[in-house]
Amino acid sequence: MVTFGIAVLGTAVFWILGLPLPFLFGPMTACLIAALAQTPMDGFGQISVAARTILGVAVGASITPALFVELPKMAASIMLVPAFIVLIALVGVPFFRKVWGFDEKTAFYAAMPGGLQDMILFGAEAGADPRTLSLIHGTRVLIIVTLAPLFLTVFYGAELTNPIGQPAHELPVHELLLMVLAALIGWKGGEKIGLFGASILGPMILTAALSLGDIIHSRPPREAVLVAQFFIGCAIGVKFVGVTWGELRRIVAAGVAYVVVLAILAAGFTAVVTTLELGSPVEAFLAFAPGGQAEMTVLAIVSGADLGFVITHHLTRIVLVIIGAPIAANLILRWSNPRK
């Protein structure tokens, strides 16, 4: 209840002051401040995970036959994603190893732009420091989510006022029920078969099937998307509960510095995509911004970007990192520590 009260207060302050995305940035900011002030807070557990299913449904509803027509046009920019990941690894691993003094395993998994939970899990299994990985990736998501709207509005002229969905009372009841079923069955079914990112990808796959089958024709209602924003904001802020000043000076500072490096790399790839006319500036920026999939989905919705374009690139990045990171880590460690 403490976390919920703090988050609601933050949302109300942002709403009253007319600040952007109050349901995302309000709870995120309030929970972050409370966490840094050593306020005891707990996350919302499965409630937060359930909220992510709403975004999975939103993405799935955007997968229409028209998207498949556009896929060949996306192929060239999607082919840049592996190069983006390799460049991040070549820059990021030495950055954490040489500049910040992390051990090799922690440096590798801290540099990888994959899902936060996946990188912590894989890193811990490989012998990396899970607390360091949690703070590094939590900082990455926090800073990118905070700065991305500024970049979108100042440098790309985007308006973050795109309608996030119709009110629930305007949508057909049977479509609402189908979306709820797709969210629950996709989430739990995905977990049962071991699907990574099951809370988003499971609902996305089922909803995409319904969309392609001409059964549903709308995204989740506005109220549901706002709920998703609220719990995502809370989750980002709560990640910093228990952080010490020593960790702030070393680990969080390293995370902030690394975001600058990532921003430069992402800006370079955004420039390439836009110069070659492979995508619009807003969509290219969101496609290569190495934030969390859920957070980038929210920003794509509110900016009016092509959700299919943005999420296709993020899925490509996450799949490649999840599949390739453990393999690459083993190869790098064997190369750097040959048998004597």
Salt bridges, closest charged atoms under 4 A:
GLU70 OE2 - LYS73 NZ 3.62
GLU170 OE2 - HIS169 NE2 3.92
GLU175 OE2 - HIS217 ND1 3.08
GLU191 OE1 - LYS188 NZ 3.45
ASP214 OD1 - HIS217 NE2 2.81
GLU247 OE2 - ARG131 NE 3.03
